[in-house]
Amino acid sequence: MLNPLTVLATSVGTESFPAVIRALKANTERELRIIGVDIRSTASGLYLADRGFLVPPRSQPEQLLQRLDAICSAERVQLLYPFSTEDQEFFASAVERFRAKGLGVIVSPLAAVHTANDKLRLYEFAHSHGIPCPTFRSVCNWEEFQQAVPTLGFPEHPFVLKLNRGTGAQGFKVIYPSLDPYQRLLDRDNRIVTFQEVERWLKAIAHWPPLHLAEELP
C-alpha cells in the first residue's frame, strides 16, 4: 500500500460530505486521515471526520488562512480538499500560498472554476466549443422570459429555471404548465412548480438575480 495521507476537508457540513468521507475511507490504496473544518459547530462532518475544527468564515480571509495554517501544521496535513462551491474559488485564488508550504490542493485553476461554477457561463462555454448541452436562454425580465419559454419546448415539455450562480439547488425550479393540486400540496419536492407560480413570484421581484432557463433533461 501507499503511504498514509492526511487530508483537510473544508465546509464539512454539506449534505454530501458523509457519502464522500465513506468513499475516501473505502479506498484500497492507502490509509486516509480526514481533518474536517467548518464555521458551524453543528456541522455533522466535524464529528464524522477523524478530527474536527471550527474556522472563521471566508469573509475574514486572513483570519481563515492563518487558522488553516495552524491546523495544517499541527495535524501534519498534506492535502487540502475544498468541498463547497464557494470554497473552490477561494482556494483556487490562494493555491500558490499553500503549495509554497508543501501542501497539495484539490482544485482546478481559478479561471476554470469561475466558468464551471457559473451555470450560464458553463453552458455558453460548452456551446461555443461544440460540446452538447441543453438549449438555454439568459433572461433579465418577464418579457424575455415569455419569449424564451417556447424555444425550450414548453408547454409540451417542462423547462428548468436556474440561478446563474447558486449551490444546493438554490434557485432551481422545474416548471410545468400545471400540476395536480393534491400532488402540489403534499409533494415534498418543492423544486417542481407551475408556470403560474413562477410568474407570480418573478413579477413580484423588483430586481431579478442573474437567471437563465434551460430545457429539462430526463
C-alpha positions, -999 to 999 in steps of 0.1 A, spaced: 0 0 0 10 36 -5 20 58 25 -8 72 47 -22 106 38 -38 133 60 -64 154 42 -81 185 54 -116 189 40 -135 223 42 -172 231 47 -178 196 60 -214 205 70 -226 199 34 -252 172 28 -228 152 5 -199 150 29 -210 118 47 -210 100 14 -177 114 3 -159 106 35 -172 70 33 -158 68 -3 -125 82 7 -121 58 37 -131 29 14 -102 33 -9 -78 4 -11 -46 23 -20 -38 39 13 -50 49 48 -66 83 48 -69 105 79 -96 132 74 -95 165 92 -128 184 89 -133 222 92 -164 243 92 -177 276 105 -206 259 123 -202 238 154 -233 219 143 -217 207 111 -220 169 110 -187 165 92 -168 178 123 -179 146 141 -176 122 112 -140 132 104 -111 119 124 -107 154 139 -128 185 135 -121 222 139 -140 254 138 -126 281 114 -135 317 106 -158 324 76 -144 333 41 -155 369 47 -124 370 71 -98 357 46 -67 365 66 -80 350 98 -92 319 79 -59 314 62 -40 318 95 -63 293 112 -58 268 84 -20 273 85 -21 264 123 -43 234 118 -23 221 89 9 224 108 -4 208 140 -21 179 122 6 174 96 -19 179 67 -6 170 32 -36 177 11 -65 203 11 -99 193 -2 -121 224 -7 -155 210 -5 -182 236 -12 -186 256 -44 -176 289 -28 -146 272 -12 -133 262 -46 -129 297 -58 -113 309 -25 -87 281 -25 -80 284 -62 -71 321 -56 -48 311 -27 -34 279 -42 2 291 -45 2 301 -9 -5 266 2 18 250 -24 47 271 -11 41 254 23 43 220 6 5 214 6 -14 200 -23 -48 215 -31 -76 196 -50 -88 225 -71 -88 235 -108 -73 268 -120 -93 298 -109 -104 307 -145 -118 272 -149 -136 273 -116 -151 307 -124 -165 291 -156 -177 259 -141 -194 275 -111 -214 299 -132 -240 277 -149 -248 301 -177 -212 307 -184 -206 270 -184 -234 265 -210 -220 293 -231 -185 277 -230 -199 243 -239 -220 256 -268 -191 277 -282 -168 247 -281 -192 223 -298 -199 203 -266 -235 191 -265 -256 208 -238 -293 217 -232 -309 245 -251 -306 275 -228 -316 312 -226 -305 340 -204 -334 361 -191 -334 395 -174 -371 404 -173 -406 389 -178 -408 398 -215 -375 379 -222 -388 350 -200 -420 347 -221 -401 349 -254 -376 322 -243 -402 296 -230 -414 283 -264 -379 277 -276 -375 252 -247 -404 230 -258 -430 245 -234 -459 237 -228 -454 202 -243 -424 197 -220 -413 212 -187 -383 235 -185 -358 245 -159 -352 278 -141 -317 283 -125 -297 310 -108 -265 315 -128 -246 311 -96 -261 290 -68 -255 260 -46 -275 232 -31 -304 236 -56 -308 272 -46 -330 289 -72 -336 257 -91 -371 250 -103 -386 226 -128 -416 243 -143 -447 226 -156 -478 241 -173 -500 227 -145 -498 202 -116 -525 183 -98 -534 205 -67 -534 175 -44 -500 165 -56 -487 200 -53 -500 203 -17 -484 171 -5 -453 168 -26 -421 171 -6 -401 182 -37 -406 219 -38 -384 222 -69 -414 212 -91 -437 242 -96 -462 255 -121 -458 283 -146 -484 304 -128 -465 302 -95 -432 313 -111 -450 341 -130 -464 354 -97 -430 352 -79 -410 368 -107 -434 396 -113 -432 405 -76 -394 409 -77 -382 444 -84 -347 434 -93 -341 399 -108 -310 380 -98 -290 366 -128 -312 338 -141 -313 315 -171 -337 289 -185 -329 255 -199 -347 225 -214 -353 198 -188 -332 167 -193 -348 134 -181 
